[in-house]
Amino acid sequence: MFKAKKRKIILFIASVSIGLFTFFRWQNNSITISQIVFKSDTIPETFKGCKILQISDLHNKEFGSKQNKILAKIEKINPDIIVVTGDLIDSNNTNINTSMELINKAINIAPIYYISGNHEAWSGSYEDLKSELENSGVVVLDNKKIKFFNSSDSIDIIGLADTSFIKSNLLEYDSNIETKNLLNKLTKGSTNFKILLSHRPELFDIYSNSSVNLIFSGHAHGGQFRLPFIGGLVAPDQGFFPKLTEGIHSNNNTSMVISRGLGNSIIPLRIFNKPELIVVTLSK
């Protein structure tokens, strides 16, 4: 009887372990596609129906051999623009080749606009990554602005480098002031519909006090572990029970889309927080 009971306990533990392994693997690797329709009268007529795909926080993660699983999803989405909002690589285990396998093929689907994240700053390999991105045809928008044309209409796409690149001995709030001043400089005088790419959602108050219309951000990893009816548990630079971890948020006349991201860094698990691609469709 003792042996039979022991066998049942071992079988139970094995079953639970297999179940948890399967669940965690599914949570970490099954990509969800979130669809958002963004409506604004300031969107030019020819940009109605324009699809913007957001990729964020890949952290060197692989989705299938040579990224074939995620690329198949991107091809099916068939976006007009792809925006990459930082942390394409991971500073703890930097592998530029893994990230570029995705970029080198995605660039053939749609033009790509990229801004850096904190892991690019921490990696010590950013110049190598930037060179590879530009050689692939990616537009690197760190502290830059470009006009994106569709027929006779255009919109502005603005990018901010991550604040980790700010080299100073100033207090943290001063780097935010520098971000504010830079953003004001990049938006000054423009009456176009303006899209901002910036890695950090916790700076939303700064963004929303500028004249930008739509922001794409990441960094928070969806709160890493999400609890039903509560949301994300913890996010960098926001602490426990953060407010800005996913979805779309509005303040003044500015809206911000936050991606839960695709990969992981220090914490290797996602719970109720599957990797995410976001598709924003512009509408009048």
Secondary structure, 3 states (H helix, E strand, C coil): CHHHHHHHHHHHHHHHHHHHHHHHHHHHHCCEEEEEEEECCCCCHHHCCCEEEEECCCCCCCCCHHHHHHHHHHHHHCCCEEEEECCCCCCCCCCHHHHHHHHHHHCCCCCEEEECCHHHHHHCCHHHHHHHHHHHCCEECCCEEEEEEECCEEEEEEECCCHHHCCCCCCHHHHHHHHHHHHHHHHCCCCCCEEEECCCHHHHHHHHCCCCCEEEECCCHHHCEEECCCEECEECCCEECCCCCCEEEEECCEEEEECCCCCCCCCCCCECCCCEEEEEEEEC
